Amino acid sequence: MTIPSVTLNNGVQMPAIGFGTWAGMDPAEWHKSEPWLATALKAGYTHFDTAQMYGTEKYIGNILKDAGIPRDKLFITSKLLWNYHSLIEESLDTTLKDLGTDYVDLFLIHWPQMVFYEEGNIRPRNPDGTLKVVESPSFNDVWAVFEKLLDTGKVKSIGVSNFSIKTLEELLKTAKVVPSVNQIELHPYLAQTELVEYCKSKGIVVTAYAPTGYSQVLGDPLIIELAAKYKASPAQVVLAWHLARGTTAVPKSTSEAHQKENLNLPTLDSKDVERITALDKGLRICNKPTETGIICGWSVERMGW
Ligand SMILES: NC(=O)c1ccc[n+]([C@@H]2O[C@H](COP(=O)([O-])OP(=O)(O)OC[C@H]3O[C@@H](n4cnc5c(N)ncnc54)[C@H](OP(=O)(O)O)[C@@H]3O)[C@@H](O)[C@H]2O)c1
């Protein structure tokens, strides 16, 4: 199948499979991303998913500078660092400088919780070890600034990430612009059917992160059975499932062979799509709350998870 594009609620086209560029938590490792980012570009990805938190923006900038691809043939997503809620345009300017571009196609609020600003520390902690979050500004306040960014031309579209039905409802109470995208953890073990349907009903495109479901999902007997049926790999089957449900995905791979594979997907029968959806266990594999139900400083109830 040729990878389709989806039309966002503002008419902007977004390739349904993008390339994830998270390079791990260790800043000392981030520079090692450049070779695998370069092979992804060579493999044909035009949609790159990054974030200020990932530290990969300048390496994406480096590979794009050398490639000479017209800017309008690329789709670049970035996400606001969660403690830069009072320095939004300034931090966007740093992102644009690092990426070597005048605009991003999509700018997301990375998490609904806002974190205490401490220079040089993106994970400040409370004495009990939990992430030090702040109630003000709220994500509604940050969204109002995002809406104004649309007028600057530095962002073509705006959206959110890690939002639930609960937090989207809260956001929509004050929003003048409906988010174009909600990027969430989504894979067959966390099918999020209710949230996906809710987003569709509001005209919000869903993007799956951790879309493969890692080895847990890729090793599931049904996924392996279907991989044999479609003469595809387990990852291709899972990514094809996302597209069949009308959701988009940003798989990441450091392997050139996997990068190519993830752009060449089978078309699944609707019955197989339903069988994969039925694997849902409500299981978060990537961003797991603690045993006491805390995720990045908020309770799962506050998150609406
Ligand atoms: N918004 C958020 O809060 C948030 C959170 C997490 C991630 N993200 C975004 O989502 C992207 C993807 O998430 P992720 O990296 O956690 O998960 P992922 O893309 O589902 O999984 C990456 C893992 O899958 C393997 N893989 C990829 N393609 C494969 C294939 N065809 N066959 C076998 N293994 C394959 C990779 O190994 P190899 O390298 O060996 O191929 C890697 O270990 C991130 O890079 C980031 O851009 C966003």
The ligand as an SDF file (V2000), in Angstrom:
LIG
                    3D

 48 52  0  0  0  0  0  0  0  0999 V2000
    3.9450   12.1620   22.6910 N   0  0  0  0  0  0  0  0  0  0  0  0
    4.5900   11.4060   23.5540 C   0  0  0  0  0  0  0  0  0  0  0  0
    4.5030   11.5720   24.7860 O   0  0  0  0  0  0  0  0  0  0  0  0
    5.4660   10.3130   23.0290 C   0  0  0  0  0  0  0  0  0  0  0  0
    5.9330    9.2920   23.8750 C   0  0  0  0  0  0  0  0  0  0  0  0
    6.7110    8.2960   23.3340 C   0  0  0  0  0  0  0  0  0  0  0  0
    7.0410    8.3100   21.9900 C   0  0  0  0  0  0  0  0  0  0  0  0
    6.6040    9.3250   21.1760 N   0  0  0  0  0  0  0  0  0  0  0  0
    6.9530    9.3570   19.7250 C   0  0  0  0  0  0  0  0  0  0  0  0
    6.5860    8.1190   19.1590 O   0  0  0  0  0  0  0  0  0  0  0  0
    7.7230    7.5500   18.5040 C   0  0  0  0  0  0  0  0  0  0  0  0
    7.6270    6.0500   18.5200 C   0  0  0  0  0  0  0  0  0  0  0  0
    7.4990    5.5610   19.8310 O   0  0  0  0  0  0  0  0  0  0  0  0
    8.4930    4.4990   20.4430 P   0  0  0  0  0  0  0  0  0  0  0  0
    9.8560    4.6980   19.8750 O   0  0  0  0  0  0  0  0  0  0  0  0
    8.3440    4.5190   21.9060 O   0  0  0  0  0  0  0  0  0  0  0  0
    7.8670    3.1230   19.9600 O   0  0  0  0  0  0  0  0  0  0  0  0
    7.8410    2.2610   18.6090 P   0  0  0  0  0  0  0  0  0  0  0  0
    8.1400    3.0710   17.4240 O   0  0  0  0  0  0  0  0  0  0  0  0
    6.5540    1.5160   18.6730 O   0  0  0  0  0  0  0  0  0  0  0  0
    8.9520    1.2020   18.9040 O   0  0  0  0  0  0  0  0  0  0  0  0
   10.2920    1.3490   18.6420 C   0  0  0  0  0  0  0  0  0  0  0  0
   10.8990   -0.0280   18.7820 C   0  0  0  0  0  0  0  0  0  0  0  0
   10.2840   -0.8770   17.8140 O   0  0  0  0  0  0  0  0  0  0  0  0
   11.2900   -1.5060   17.0440 C   0  0  0  0  0  0  0  0  0  0  0  0
   10.8080   -1.5940   15.6590 N   0  0  0  0  0  0  0  0  0  0  0  0
   10.3880   -0.5850   14.8580 C   0  0  0  0  0  0  0  0  0  0  0  0
   10.0450   -1.0580   13.6530 N   0  0  0  0  0  0  0  0  0  0  0  0
   10.2300   -2.4060   13.6910 C   0  0  0  0  0  0  0  0  0  0  0  0
   10.0650   -3.4490   12.7580 C   0  0  0  0  0  0  0  0  0  0  0  0
    9.6140   -3.2080   11.5230 N   0  0  0  0  0  0  0  0  0  0  0  0
   10.3500   -4.7060   13.1610 N   0  0  0  0  0  0  0  0  0  0  0  0
   10.7950   -4.9590   14.4100 C   0  0  0  0  0  0  0  0  0  0  0  0
   10.9980   -4.0130   15.3340 N   0  0  0  0  0  0  0  0  0  0  0  0
   10.7130   -2.7410   14.9730 C   0  0  0  0  0  0  0  0  0  0  0  0
   12.5040   -0.6440   17.1520 C   0  0  0  0  0  0  0  0  0  0  0  0
   13.6810   -1.4310   17.0850 O   0  0  0  0  0  0  0  0  0  0  0  0
   14.7770   -1.1950   15.9250 P   0  0  0  0  0  0  0  0  0  0  0  0
   15.3840    0.1670   16.1910 O   0  0  0  0  0  0  0  0  0  0  0  0
   15.7050   -2.3250   16.1150 O   0  0  0  0  0  0  0  0  0  0  0  0
   14.0470   -1.2570   14.6190 O   0  0  0  0  0  0  0  0  0  0  0  0
   12.3710   -0.0240   18.5390 C   0  0  0  0  0  0  0  0  0  0  0  0
   12.9490   -0.8650   19.5140 O   0  0  0  0  0  0  0  0  0  0  0  0
    8.9090    8.1310   19.2850 C   0  0  0  0  0  0  0  0  0  0  0  0
   10.1320    7.9950   18.6000 O   0  0  0  0  0  0  0  0  0  0  0  0
    8.4490    9.5470   19.4410 C   0  0  0  0  0  0  0  0  0  0  0  0
    8.6410   10.2590   18.2260 O   0  0  0  0  0  0  0  0  0  0  0  0
    5.8060   10.2980   21.6750 C   0  0  0  0  0  0  0  0  0  0  0  0
  1  2  1  0
  2  3  2  0
  2  4  1  0
  4  5  1  0
  4 48  2  0
  5  6  2  0
  6  7  1  0
  7  8  2  0
  8  9  1  0
  8 48  1  0
  9 10  1  0
  9 46  1  0
 10 11  1  0
 11 12  1  0
 11 44  1  0
 12 13  1  0
 13 14  1  0
 14 15  2  0
 14 16  1  0
 14 17  1  0
 17 18  1  0
 18 19  2  0
 18 20  1  0
 18 21  1  0
 21 22  1  0
 22 23  1  0
 23 24  1  0
 23 42  1  0
 24 25  1  0
 25 26  1  0
 25 36  1  0
 26 27  1  0
 26 35  1  0
 27 28  2  0
 28 29  1  0
 29 30  1  0
 29 35  2  0
 30 31  1  0
 30 32  2  0
 32 33  1  0
 33 34  2  0
 34 35  1  0
 36 37  1  0
 36 42  1  0
 37 38  1  0
 38 39  2  0
 38 40  1  0
 38 41  1  0
 42 43  1  0
 44 45  1  0
 44 46  1  0
 46 47  1  0
M  CHG  2   8   1  16  -1
M  END
$$$$
